[in-house]
Amino acid sequence: MTDTNQDQPGTLHGVRVLSLALNLPGPAALMRCRRMGAHCTKLEAPPPPGGRSSDPMGAYNPKAYAVMHEGVDLVLADLKSPDGQATLHALLAQTDVLITSFRPAASARLGVDWASLQPRHPQLSLVEIVGAPGERADEPGHDLTYLAEAGLVTGLDLPPTLYADMAGSVMASEAVLQALLRRAVSGRGARIEVALSSAAHYLALPRSWGLTQSNGTVGGAHAGYRVYACADGRVAIAALEPHFAQRLCLAVGVPGAETPAAALALMFRSATHHAVAAYMQGCTRAELDQLATAQDIPLHTLPLEEGDE
């Protein structure tokens, strides 16, 4: 089936975005801009001898690099050379928004900081992806350190995905939209800083509010919002609202769930936790999938470990 959305001009149709950003957040933001209809260009230094790309992502995960750069025009130029600078400024003369991910000191050396760009390209907007905001922007760091700072690294296991990087990419694509709106009002480009540590702290807000702490409603205290073992795998249940909680209680056989309000109160009792756990342990994934459909209960079954199937 043809995806008709591909044939429709997007939100950023006619907007030209240039990126100098490497690794994950910048390219992912560029990917989002392209999917919103922008004409996207990536300027990279020529790859080293025998290398695929000067972007580290192109070396350690070519698949991710290919997905994020699909439909993006790639231009090779060394910004440390006069020819590379000439290529850069020729592109900037046709660009609406520039995305970078250098530390401020490196941006200044390459002449892609706001102070250098704004006088020469007054209608150009700059989205600067940095690790930490303001005076901390030159500090080294990566997704894992920003998540740790935000309290999102528990135990010794690595997080299952790169939350700060991906949230930062969303914020960076949002910043592109903000910059265009500002320019529409002022007629001049805008500079917007996107800090990955701030993205991590934003994602951590539910935890800071207590929602995802062990005694929080979506942190394990609610028996209908947990991951349980089942006979041949696991089941993630999200029967959070009172009417879903009642359906779960009736299916499991928890007494006293005559009304949705009564069922919700039962969800925080240890007896209900034990009853739900025992019921799930006795069911197969197929049986639980059928239960979800028949009783309209939000749940999703999983193998014992992700990737086992």
N, C-alpha and C positions, 0 to 999 in steps of 0.2 A: 504494500500500500504506500502511495506517495504521501510524504509529510507535507501537507499544504502550507504549514507554517513557514517552511523554508522559502516559499515564494512570496511571502508578505514582508514589506519593509518593516523593520523593527523600530523600537524606541530611539535608537541611535543611528538610524539611517541617515547617511550624509555626513556623519561626524567622523573625523580622522583622529585615530589614537596611535601614538608612537610609544613603544616601550623599550627601555634599556634594562629592565628588571630581570634578574636571574632566579634560578631555583624554582620555588613553588608559588609563593603568594602573588608576585607580579605576573607571571605567565597565566596563572589561574584567573586573575582579574582581567587580563587581556582576553582570555577565552570567553569570559562572561560578557565583555563588551562586544566581542565579535558576534556572540549569539543574540545580542540585542540589536544587531544590524550595523555596527560601526565598521568602518574600513580600518583594519588593524595592521600595523607594521612593527616588526621587532628588529632592532639594530643590535647585532652581536659582533664582537671581535672575531677575526678569522680563527678557525679552530687550530689547535696545535698540530704538528705533523702527526698524521695517523689518527687524529681524533675526529669524532663526529661533530662536536660542537664545543664552543668555548663556554657554554652554559653547563654547569656541573650536572644539571638534571639530564642533559642529553647523554652524559656518560654513565651515570649510575641507574637511570631508569629510562631508556629510550622510548618505552611505551607511553609513559606519562608525558614525556616531552612531545611526542608526536600528537597525542590527544590535545594537549593545551595549545599547540601551534598549528593545528589544522585550519586552513583557510587564512593564515596569517602570512603576510609578505615578509620574507626574511632578507635583510640587507646586511652585508658584512663590511665592517669598517672599524679601524683601530682608532679609538677616540684620543689616544695619546699622540697621534700623528696629525700634521696639518691637513693631509688629505681626508683623514677620518673626521676631523672637525668640520671641514667643508661639506662633507656628505651629511653630517648631522644637521648643520644649520640649513642646508637645502631642504631637508625633510621637515625641520621645525617650521619653516616658512609656510608649509602647507598643513600643519598639524594643529588640531584643536586642544588636545590634552596629551601631555607627556607623563609617562609613569616611570619612576625610578625606584631602585631599592638599595642604593648605596648608603653607606654611612655618610654623614654630612661632610666629614673631612675629605672623603674620596670624591663626593659630588663637586666640592669646591675645586679640587685639583683638576677635574675633568671639565670644569666650566658648565656644569649642568645644575648648579644650585640656583635658587630663585634670584639672588642678587645679580648673578651673571646673565640669566636668561631674560628677566622681565624687561630691562631697558631695550634689548634687541628685538624681543618678540612680545610686545605689550598685550596682544590678544591671546597668547598662549597660556593655558592653565597647567599647573604642575601638581601631580599627586605623588608625594614622597612616601614610600613605604619604608619605615624604620623599625628597629627592634623595640626600642623604648622611647617614650615621648620626651620632647624638650631637651633639657641639658643631658639627659641620659642616652641620647640617640647615637652616640659614638661607642657605647658599650657593646661588647660582643655578646651574642646570644642566638638561640634558635628556638624552635617551637617547644621543645622539651623544657628548656629553662624558663620560658614564659609561663608554661602551664604549671610548672613547679612553684613559681612565684605566686601564682593565683590560687594555689591550694588544690589543683586538679590532678596532681600525681599522688596516688595512694599506693602504699606497698612498694614492691620492687618491679612490678610489671610495667612495661611501656604502655602508654595510651593506645587504643586500637586504631586511631587515625591522627592526622596532624591538625588538631582542632584550631590552634592559634593561627597557623598558616592559612587554613581554609576560611576561617572567620575573617581574617585580615584581607583575604582576596575579595570577599563579599563587601567589606567596608571600603576597599579601594575602588571597586566598581561603583559603589554608591557615591564615593567621592567624585568620580568622573561626572556623574549626574549633577551633584551639587555644584561642581565647578561650572558646568554649562549653564545652570540656572543663574548663578551669580553673574556670569558674563553677560547673560541676556539682559540683566538689570543695569550693570555698570558699564558694559562695553569693553571691559578689560578682563584679562585672565586672572585666575585666583590660584593661590597656593594652599593645598590641604595636606596635612601630615596624617598618615595612618600608622599607628604604632601597633605592632603585633602583641606586645605585652598588654596594651589596652584591650585588644580583641580577646585575649585570654581572660582578663578580669571581667569583661562583659559576659563571657560564657559562664563565668563562675558566680554570677549574681544569684541564681537560684540556690546555690550551695551556701552563699553568705547569708541568705534569708532563712536558711534552715530547711528549705524544702527537700533537699537531697541528702541531708544528714541522716544518720541511721535512725534517728527518732522522728524524721520528717515524713510527711504524708507520701511523698514519692521517693523516699529514701529507704523504705523497708517497713515502716510502721503500719502501712495499710496492706492488709492481707490480699487485697485484689490488685495490687500494683507491685508485682514481684516476678522474679524468674524462679521457676520450680523445676525439679527433676520430674520427668515422666518415664514411662516404662521403657521407651527406646530413644530418649533424647531429653530435650528441655522444652519448656513452654514459658513464653513471656506473656504475662497477663496484665492488662491495663483497664480493669473494671473499676475505674476511679469514681465516676459519678454514681449517685445513689441508685438510679435505675439499673445500671450495669452491676453494681454491687448486689442488688437484690437477685438478679438473674443468676449470678455466680453462686450465691448462697443457696438458692433453690436447686440448682444443678448439683451442688456438692452435698446438699442435705443438712445445711447448718440451720438449726431451729431458731425461731424467733424473728425471721426476716419477713414478717407479714406486710411491711410497708418499706418503700425505699429508704426512708429516714431511719427506720429500725435496722435495716441491713447495713447502712453506712456506719452506725454506731458499733455494730458487731465486727466490722473490719479491723478494728484496733485491739481486739482481744486475742490473747495467745491461743485460746481454744480454736478460734477461727483459723488462725495461721496453721495450726496442726491439722485441722480438718481439710483445709484446701491442699496442703502438702501431701497428705495421705491419699486424697482423691486423685491428684495429678499423678502420683507415683504408680497408681494402678491403671492408668490409661495410656494407650499408645498415642503417638502423634496423629495417626489417622482418625482415631476416635475423638481426640480433642479438636481436630479441624472440623469434624462433623458437628460437634457440640457448638462450636463458635458460629457455624452457619445456622444451625437449627434454633439456637437461643439468642442470637444476635449479641454475642459476648466478644469484646475486643481482645483477641489473643493471637499469638503467632508462635508456631512450633519450630524448634531448631534441633539440629543434630547434637550429639553429646558435646562436640567441640566444633566450632566454625571450620568448614573445609573438609569435614569427615565424609560428606556425601560427594 
